[in-house]
Amino acid sequence: MAKNVLAVLAEGFEEIEAITPIDVLRRLDVDVTVASLDGPLVRGARGIAVQADATLGEVAGRVFDMIILPGGMPGASNLAASELLGDMLKKQHSEGRMIAAICAAPAVVLHPLGLLGDEKVACYPAFQRRLDEANRTDERLCVGEKLITAAGPGVAMDFALALAERLKGKEKADELAKAMLVERC
């Protein structure tokens, strides 16, 4: 069965944290829909503009195996301000489907929604103080059953390959890493 993933972009997103998982998953034939909060073009934190496939409102009724949230500021704050995204994430969580978040997104988006439980969560060090003590860790990547988090831009490839492994299996993720000349940890 084909896997269906939603990557949500907001103005000010961290480009590496968004594009790396989108690229890696599409290389494995995962159906990745890139959705923006507003219009078709979204500008990242470094000024790189990305063309979204749809707006969040256009895909809100669809079911996704995984929702990916890149960090970056003010991107993560803009994601957190979206009531529609908040509702989608709560539903994703309550129905036991996967959520992946990197950098500021675990602390800025997921924590205020109460979606972290007592899981250890990797996030950008400057945002750890926003997490509950039970969630804090110095790990760069945390892979839980339904939640995958990473600390920041330097972990984007490991994050993407962890998502690939969860969606397509270890063998496929390892094959892709080898083909891309990436040494997996």
N, C-alpha and C positions, 0 to 999 in steps of 0.2 A: 504494500500500500504506500502510495506517495506521501511524503511528509510535507506539511503545509506550515510555513513560518511567517510571522509578521514582524518586520523591523520598523519601529516607529521613530521618525526623525522630527525634531523641533529646532527652530532657529537657535543657532549657537551650539549644535551638537559637536562632539569630538569626532572628527572625520575618520581617523584610524580605527576607532572603536566601533564605528558603524560599518564602514566599507569592508573591513577585513572579514567579519563574520558573513556578511552578505555574499562576498566573493567566494569564500571557502565553501559555503553551503551550496551555492549555485554550481560550483564545480562538481559537486556530488549529486546534481540533479534534484536538490531540494527546491520545492516551489517557495521562493521567498518573495513576499509582497512588501515593497517599501512604501510606507504610508507617512504622509506629512500631517501635521495638525491642521494646516490651513490649505495653502495653494500648492500648485504642482512643483514649484522650485523652492528648495530649502537651503539656506546658507549656513555652513558650519562655522565653528569657532575660529577657524583660520581663513575664512572667507571663501572656501571652496563650495560652489553651488552644486547641489545634487537634484536630479529630476526624480520625483516620487512617482510610483506607479498609480497611486490613488491618494485620496485624503482619508483620514481616519474615519470620518463619517460614512464614506462610501463602503468601507469594509467592516463596519462595526457589527453587522449581523452574522459575519462568517465565524466559523470555528477554526482555530489554529492550534496545531500541536505545540507550538512554542511562540512566545512573544519576546522579542529582543529589544532592550532599552540601552542605547549608548549613553555615555555620560557627557562630560563637557559642560561648561557654564557659559552662558545661561541656559544651554539646552536642557539639562536635567530639571532646572527650575521651571522651564516652559512645559516640559512633560508633566511635572507635578501639578501644574495649574490647570491641566485638562481634566475636567470632570468626566468626560466621555472615556478617556483613557483609564482613569481611576476605576470606573465601573467595569470596563473590560478586564482590567487586571484582577479585580476582586472576583469576577466570574471565572476567569482562567484558573485562579487559585482554588476557588471553592469546588470546581469541577475536576481538580487534580491534574490539570495540564501544566506544562512547563513554562517557567519564566526565566529569562536570562538577563542580567543587568551588570553593567561594568562602570567603574570609576565612581562618580558621584551618584549615579542612579539608584544603587541599593539604599543609600541613606536618604537621599532627597525625594525619591519617588516611592519606593516600596515600604520603607519604614513608617512614614506617616499614614499609610493605608493599612498598617497592621498585618502585613503579609510575610514578615520574616520569622514569626514564631520564635523558637529558641535556637534556630540554625546559626552556625558560624557563617559570617558574611564577609567576603573580601570587598573592600572599597578603597577609594583613594584616601591615603592617610589623613589628609586634612578634614575629611568628613566622618572619620570614625567616632568622634565625640558625639555625633548626632545619633549614633546607634545605642541600643541598650547594651549593657555590659555583657549579657549572654550572647550577643551577636558579634562582638568584637574579636578580631583575630589579626595577626600580622601576615597571614597567608596571602599570596598573590592571586590564588585561584581556589575557589571552594566549589566543589561539585556535590550537590545534594541530590536527593531523589527527584525533586520537582523544581529545584532552584539552583541555578548556576550563576556564580558571581565572580568578578575579577577586579583587581585593584586599579588598573589604569591603562594608558596607551601602550606601555611597554609589554603588557601582557595580552594584547589584542590577538595575536596569533595563537597563543596557548588557549585563550578563551574560545576562539573560533573552532579550533580543533576539538576542544571538549564538547562543544555543541554538536559538531559533526559526529563525534563518537557516540553521543547520546542518541542522535537521530538515525545514524546509518551504521553504527557498530564500529568496534575498535579496528577491525581489519581494514575497512574502507578508509577510516580516518588516518591510519598508519600509512596506507598506500598513497593517499593524497599528500601527506606530510613528506614522504620520501620523494614523490614526484616534484614537489615544490622546494626541495632541498632544505626542509625544516627538520631539525633534530628535536624530537619530542622529549619532554622531561619524564 
